Amino acid sequence: MITLGHYLIVSGLLFTIGFAGVLLRRNIIIIFMSLELMLNAANLSLVAFSRFRVDSAGMPNYNAQVFVFFIITVAAAEVAVGLAIIVALYRARQTTHVEDVNSLKF
Amino acid sequence: MSSALPWYILLLPFFAAVVIVLLTKSSRGLSSFISVAAVLGSFICSCLVFTTENIRSIELTWIDLRPILYVPLGFVLDDLSKTMLVLVTGIGALIHIYSLGYMKDDAGKSRYFASLSFFMFSMLGIVLSNNFVMMFIFWELVGVSSYLLIGHWFERDAAAEAAKKAFLTNRIGDFGFMLGILMAWTATGSVVFDDMAQELGRITSYPGYLTVATLLIFCGAVGKSAQFPLHVWLPDAMEGPTPISALIHAATMVAAGVYMLVRVGFLIQASATALSVIAWIGTVTAVMAALIATQQNDIKRILAYSTLSQLGYMVMAVGLASGEAAMFHLFTHAFFKALLFLGAGSIIVMLHHEQNIWKMGGLAGRLGITFLTFMAGTLALIGFPPFSGFFSKDLILALAYEKNPAIFWLALFTAFLTAFYMVRLIVVVFFGKPRSEHARAGREAPWVMITPLMILAIPAFASGFGFVAKLFLPLPAQEEHGWLVPGLALAATLAGITLAVVLYRRRESDPLDFALVRDRFYFDEIYGFLIKATQGVLASLSAFIDRWILDVGIIRGAGGTTWGFGSLLRLLQVGNLQAYSFLFGLGIVGLIYFTLFR
């Protein structure tokens, strides 16, 4: 029997993997992908919440699913902006490594 | 009977001052005319008030916060204030007229007469006030007008300095006066003299409090009446025009302190300690000033120290619990001292502003009327019978004889010194050979200056007789002492006269030379040193506070703290994106921990 807990554990694992990727990887594109992984971990837990919160008529709670759509939309927009920034960064610095981009320092 | 007359007395000079300042400043003749007319008007109203029995004035309410504080704009019209009114306006009027001659060609004549009228207003305010608040305000106004008049020739440094000195010294006394008023008000719940007298029982049971309050009030008189140790301003105040010295610094303003003490006599006489302090301060002033006067060479300074000495007598009388004797001496002194100053003024003017007595000499012949009137003033001052000073001084001496022998002998010594320095002045100035060009060419002063002298000579001679003085003052009932006290006084006076004549006859310079006395016991130097030392200590203290507590502690402290935190926090700004993310995640974890698991 698969319960809400299982889903949440998977979601938490995905989120942790994503966050670790963000922290540890050097390539901005990989970091970006890890970010997407974190977003999708959140999506997974939202869908799980929706599925396991059933009202008296046996229907799932759709609010959470609406949230997921919003997140997917925003993520798409974010990918567009983020990739554009990465391209611009590459043009300016000829690199996609974060260690090389540290001039925002006093 | 209720009347608006006192208001006219008070406000006429005030309006004269306002009109002169606002409208007629450019016309010197008109200004002086307005001022003289105002003071004559005041004098006539004063005479009317004086002759009216049971006169009451219209009283206005100024501050009404009963039962805490009630300040009326009211006048007190008893024998005391009526006499003072006539005295102040009468001598004031004569001196206004005299000033017409003395200040004839002065460029600041309008300003002079405006200040003079303003002074009359303030002085009459002191005399008329029926409560401490009004009196204190007029008290300060008198200080201001005195400042303006001493500094009339402000382009002379000495005059400007003297004006500042007078004002500041008075402020010291006035501060004590204010504290005393506040203490008396706190205890009695009133500032009106009559009510305070009724409520006096509320403080007499606390003798310590009463003594402190009384002595603080006395501080005001010490400043204004130039008693030791605040006497230093009066001799310097002689830098002002001579009529001012006569009116303000001899006859009226300096007497205000004595008048105030007599006015609040009910308060002072309740404290025996305060009385003896007052008596001794008066005695010290009298002896010290008389000693200094014997070695001065400036004619006005000699008279100034003589004023100090006579004020000392008055304060002594107050301290011996006889307001009547003090007022009697104030009354006679006002006439003869005004006379002496005006006489000195006409000598000074005729000798082209020469004030050194050793450059005068042989003036008796050429300044005949001045000489005769000056002699009358001198005889009154040294207490030669039957001139007025004899009677009033004798009264004080008898009082001292009765109550305090030590004070009596000192007062007698002062009488001897008084005779000595005044006869020295007369002998040097009026007899012998002229010692300078100006003295040889001296002529009699114009009539406008001589007439007030002659008028003043009459009361200087006659105001001491019992039957004359009784018209103006309640004289104290005197116990019969036989001829002992007047005899001793006369002997002291004669001794002083003889000694002075023997020592100073046909001299070209002073045969005596006591540096300590000539330099006025170094009071100015001591005060100068004290002020400098105090100022030095205060300045270095405030420099220390400024440099170490304000600058280092607060200003640099605040800056340094911010800077320190800033440099600690900048260690976090590594510029590495992943470090920020790590901290961000750490923050989230912390937040979750604190919200869910605590």
Chai-1 contact restraints between the chains, C-beta under 6 A:
chainA,res_idxA,chainB,res_idxB,connection_type,confidence,min_distance_angstrom,max_distance_angstrom,comment,restraint_id
A,V22,B,S581,contact,1.0,0.0,6.0,A-B,restraint_1
A,L23,B,Q578,contact,1.0,0.0,6.0,A-B,restraint_2
A,L23,B,S581,contact,1.0,0.0,6.0,A-B,restraint_3
A,L23,B,F582,contact,1.0,0.0,6.0,A-B,restraint_4
A,V98,B,L577,contact,1.0,0.0,6.0,A-B,restraint_5
A,N102,B,G575,contact,1.0,0.0,6.0,A-B,restraint_6
A,N102,B,N576,contact,1.0,0.0,6.0,A-B,restraint_7
A,L104,B,G575,contact,1.0,0.0,6.0,A-B,restraint_8
A,K105,B,Q573,contact,1.0,0.0,6.0,A-B,restraint_9
A,K105,B,G575,contact,1.0,0.0,6.0,A-B,restraint_10
A,F106,B,R570,contact,1.0,0.0,6.0,A-B,restraint_11
A,F106,B,Q573,contact,1.0,0.0,6.0,A-B,restraint_12
